[in-house]
Amino acid sequence: MNERTTTCCIAGGGPAGMMLGFLLARAGVDVVVLEKHADFLRDFRGDTIHPSTLQVMHELGLLDDFLKLPHTKTRELAIRFGDETIQFVDFSHLPVVAPYVAMMPQWDFLDFLADRGREQARFTLLMNAKAEGLIEEDGRIVGLTGTADDGPLRIRADLVVAADGRRSDIRAASGLKSLDIGAPMDVLWFRLPREAGDPGQTGGQVANGRLLVTLDRGDYWQCAFVIPKGRFDALRAAGLQAFCEGIVKLAPWFADRIDVIADWGEIKLLTVAVDRLERWWRPGLICIGDAAHAMSPIGGVGVNLAVQDAVAAANRLAAPLREKRLADADLAAVQERREFPTRATQRIQVLAQNRIISPLLARADSDAPLGPPFLVRLFGWFPILRRIPARIVGLGIRPEHIGPQLAARP
C-alpha cells in the first residue's frame, strides 16, 4: 500500500485539476494531483483556449511562454448554410490582452500546466494513478483511495477535489446527487488534412439534418459531426461510404481527401451529456469542472468553465488550506460563486439545443433549401451584434481573475 499525506488531493489531471493544483502549490499549499493515464494525449479533448483562459495566463505572467506553443488564432466564427456564409462571432473587441480563441491541442495545454506545477516545491503529479474511492471518518471526507503503478494507493488530505470529469468515480463515491438536463445529440470526432485552398477560418457547415464543425489546427481540421442522440449504430449500419458522402455534401472541399478515413476506428463517438450537481461539496470534498457540471459542446466552453472553477476555488481556498482552517463555509462559497455562471451557461446551451440543434437534426428527410434563420441573418447585417456571443462564449458569465492571495510565494 502506497500511503501519503498532503493538504489537498486532486483527482483528475484535466484543465480544472491541473490549473487548481498549480495555483494552490504556487500559493504555498501542499498538493497531490492524480491523473489516471500515462500522458495527456487524447484527441477527443476540447482544444479551444478562450480569451478568459488566456487572460488568466496573462495575470499569472505565463501568457508569452504559453503562446510559444503551436496554436492558431481564431478571431471570428462563421456559419455556412448551403452556399451562404454568415459571420456570427467577433472576439476582436473583447477587453482582454488576447481577444481571440487559441486553437491548441489540449495535451499541450495540460503539459504546460504540469511543467509549471513541477516548478513548485509543493506540487506533486502522479501519472498512471487512478482515484477510485473516498476515505470517510465521522461524516467527513479525509482522503481517497486508488491504484497506481506500484499498487494500491491511499492519500489522506484536508481536502479532496473531484476534477475527474463527467464520469467522475469520486463524484459517484460521494453520493452527491446530480440533475440530468439532457442533450438531443452526440458528436463524432475525426480529423482531415488541411490544404491551402480551404476556407480560412474555424466554423460550422449546416444542411438539413446535418451539422459539421471544423476547427483549424494548422495542418489539419479537427471535425465534429453532430448526430441525433443514440443514432451512431444506425449510421454505422448505413456504411462508411454513406457517412463520408454526407461529410462531402456539407464541405465539398473535403472531396479530394475524405478517403483518409479508412475505417470506423478513426471516428470517435462523444456521448453528449448536460448535467450538474445539486450540491458540489461535502465536508472535506468539493467537485469542480465536469465533475460538478457536464456541459454541452455548444460554444466549446467546457474547458474554460473548468479553468474558471479552478481559479475561483484557488482564490477562496488557498489561504484556509495553507493555514489549516478550512471550513464548510469555504466550500459552499465556491459553489455559490460558480453556480450562477454554470446555470446561466447551461440555460443558453439548452435553448440552443431545443431551438436550433433539434429542429435542424429533425429536417434530415427534407429536400427544401435551408437558409440562415432570420435571427442569424441579423448578425450578418449588423456586425455589432457579433460582440454579444463573443462575450458569452469568449469571456463567459462572471469571468474569474487571479487574486492577490495567489501570488507566488517564496
Disulfide bonds with the S-S distance in Angstrom:
none
